[in-house]
């Protein structure tokens, strides 16, 4: 697993083998970041189920101003800390916490929120409800959801899908609040 573009391009990331995580593959990440590139520069990013930090670090590499990297898996947090240290990243905060508690306590507006939770859960739906409840998405912000099934990406009528794409066995849906 490596960083696809930006200032850390080509640098390797640890964490492809963390139990309970499933990193976004390089080709999916490349296509995703090509799609959202206009939103990344100077953005504040929340990578809510960060795993290795792959998506949040890619955003930082491409000009995001700050990233919050959240996971409740101790091994994942250790890998994120190692990746951030190895790259010399200073503009991020690593948080070991449950996604519900993190959303409530962060009390910030994010330009980009990545939701890539364990696939056999309803965490996307629940996280989107909390993002709406806590008003966590900036006015022109986006939420990037990743799941094995389009049926697992459930959202209220207050969100609009601006892009849906299938990559092999996974779906990526980009949402915007209306």
C-alpha positions in Angstrom: 0.0 0.0 0.0 1.4 3.4 -1.0 0.5 7.0 -1.3 -0.7 7.6 -4.9 -0.1 11.3 -5.3 0.9 14.6 -3.8 3.9 15.5 -1.5 4.2 11.9 -0.1 3.7 10.2 -3.5 5.3 6.8 -3.7 5.9 6.5 0.0 4.8 3.2 1.5 2.2 2.8 4.3 2.1 0.0 6.8 -1.2 -1.6 7.8 -2.5 -3.7 4.9 -2.6 -6.6 7.3 -4.3 -5.2 10.4 -6.9 -7.7 11.6 -10.4 -6.3 11.2 -9.4 -3.7 8.6 -9.5 -3.7 4.9 -7.5 -0.9 3.3 -8.8 0.9 0.2 -6.8 -0.5 -2.7 -4.4 1.8 -4.6 -6.4 1.8 -7.9 -9.7 2.6 -6.0 -7.9 5.4 -4.1 -6.4 6.8 -7.2 -9.8 7.0 -9.0 -11.5 8.4 -5.8 -8.9 11.2 -5.4 -9.1 12.1 -9.0 -12.8 12.5 -8.5 -12.6 14.7 -5.3 -9.4 16.5 -6.1 -11.1 19.9 -6.3 -12.3 19.5 -2.7 -9.1 18.4 -1.1 -6.8 21.4 -1.1 -7.1 23.4 2.2 -9.8 21.0 3.5 -10.4 19.7 7.0 -10.8 16.0 6.8 -12.3 13.3 9.1 -11.2 9.7 8.4 -13.7 8.1 10.8 -12.8 4.4 10.5 -9.2 5.2 9.6 -7.6 1.7 9.8 -4.0 2.4 8.6 -4.7 6.1 8.0 -4.6 5.5 4.2 -7.4 7.9 3.1 -6.7 10.7 5.6 -3.0 10.6 4.8 -3.6 10.6 1.1 -5.8 13.7 1.6 -2.9 15.4 3.5 -0.5 14.4 0.8 -2.8 16.2 -1.7 -3.1 19.5 0.2 -5.7 19.0 3.0 -4.9 21.5 5.8 -5.7 19.1 8.6 -6.9 15.5 9.2 -8.5 13.8 12.1 -7.8 10.0 12.0 -10.2 8.0 14.2 -10.4 4.3 14.9 -11.3 2.2 18.0 -8.8 -0.6 17.1 -5.6 -0.3 19.2 -3.5 -2.1 16.6 -4.8 0.2 13.9 -4.0 3.3 16.0 -0.4 2.1 16.5 0.0 1.6 12.8 -1.4 5.1 12.1 0.9 6.6 14.6 3.9 4.8 12.9 2.8 5.9 9.4 2.3 9.5 10.5 5.7 9.5 12.3 7.5 7.9 9.4 6.2 10.5 7.0 6.8 13.4 9.4 3.2 14.6 9.3 2.3 17.2 11.8 -1.1 18.5 10.6 -3.2 15.6 12.0 -4.7 14.3 15.2 -5.0 10.6 15.8 -7.9 9.6 18.0 -8.6 6.2 19.5 -12.3 6.3 20.1 -15.7 4.9 19.0 -17.0 6.7 16.0 -20.2 7.9 17.8 -18.2 9.4 20.7 -15.6 11.0 18.3 -18.3 12.7 16.2 -20.0 14.1 19.3 -16.8 15.3 21.0 -15.0 16.7 17.9 -17.7 19.3 17.4 -16.2 20.6 14.2 -17.3 21.1 10.6 -15.5 18.9 8.0 -15.0 19.5 4.3 -14.5 15.8 3.6 -15.6 12.8 5.8 -14.4 9.3 4.9 -16.6 6.5 6.0 -15.1 3.1 5.4 -16.3 1.0 8.3 -16.3 -2.8 8.6 -18.5 -4.1 5.8 -21.0 -6.2 7.7 -22.2 -3.3 9.9 -24.8 -0.5 9.7 -22.1 2.0 10.7 -22.5 4.1 7.5 -26.1 4.7 8.2 -25.6 5.5 11.9 -22.6 7.7 11.2 -24.5 9.7 8.6 -27.4 10.2 11.1 -24.9 11.6 13.6 -23.1 13.8 11.1 -26.5 15.3 10.4 -27.5 15.6 14.0 -24.2 17.2 15.1 -24.0 19.4 11.9 -20.5 18.0 11.2 -20.4 18.6 7.5 -19.3 22.0 6.1 -21.6 23.8 3.7 -20.1 22.4 0.5 -18.6 19.3 2.2 -18.8 15.7 1.0 -19.0 12.3 2.6 -17.2 9.5 0.9 -18.7 6.1 1.8 -17.2 2.7 1.0 -19.0 -0.6 1.3 -19.2 -4.1 -0.2 -22.8 -3.5 -1.1 -24.7 -0.5 -2.3 -27.6 -1.6 0.0 -25.4 -0.9 3.0 -25.0 2.8 2.1 -28.2 4.1 3.5 -28.8 7.8 3.9 -31.7 10.2 4.6 -33.3 12.5 2.0 -31.1 15.3 3.4 -28.2 13.8 1.4 -27.8 13.5 -2.3 -25.5 11.0 -4.1 -23.2 12.9 -6.4 -21.3 9.8 -7.6 -21.7 6.1 -7.3 -19.0 3.7 -8.6 -18.3 0.0 -8.3 -14.7 -1.1 -8.1 -14.5 -4.9 -8.2 -16.2 -6.1 -5.0 -16.7 -2.6 -3.4 -18.9 0.4 -3.9 -17.8 4.0 -3.4 -20.6 6.6 -3.0 -20.0 10.3 -2.6 -22.7 12.2 -0.8 -23.5 15.9 -0.3 -26.1 17.4 2.1 -28.9 19.3 0.5 
